[in-house]
Amino acid sequence: MKKTIFALITGVAIMISGSHASAQGSSTGDDFRFTVKTNPLSILGGPIYALWIVPLTNEYKLSFEAQTFGKQSVQVGVGYLGTSPLISTIMDMSDADSDTTLKSGGFHGQLWYKFFLTDDDAPSGFYVGPHVSYAWAKMKNSADDNEYITAAKLNIHLALGYQIISKGGFALDIFTGVGIKNKSYDSPGMEMDEFLDDLNLTNKFTVSVPLGLTFGYAF
């Protein structure tokens, strides 16, 4: 998997280099060729959840998008996964007498390719295209470093979205789609506490319908 991610990042770097050369030759006036985006709400939770609503991690993420052709763009996203403040609050409420907390760490990578269908050039307007993401995290019991669970999540979607870019360069990207996701968990001979057992952390391969937004700056 690490080799695959490295190959994808290398391919994206080559495409972005080509798009930069194209932009230098064709950019006019206030045309935007690149966007940098994030969603600060992900600091509270994501992308690994239990029971659909319980965030096991949070995420500090950043996405970079570059026009490749007039109505196409490529977007790569990277994120660091940490401990969600919401899961800490839930665990404290479930067992007020326990000093045990959950500590998480990991990474999240995303790759999009967008085909824009409206009159505006990329990266503005309505778009459709493939989206792939992979997240991995290790969640440890703070009371015992040998007690942990690793979680992995693979998403493959056909994404639909609309990106608005103001004259000043403010960018808002709203998206949904349909696809599949595979969630897997592993606890190498160890047991997590009863709270995590109650979350029913089992391997699942299901249909996925993402919904999200990011905003940032275009230039």
Order of alpha helices (4+ residues) and beta strands (2+ residues): alpha-beta-beta-beta-beta-beta-alpha-beta-beta-beta-beta-alpha-beta-beta
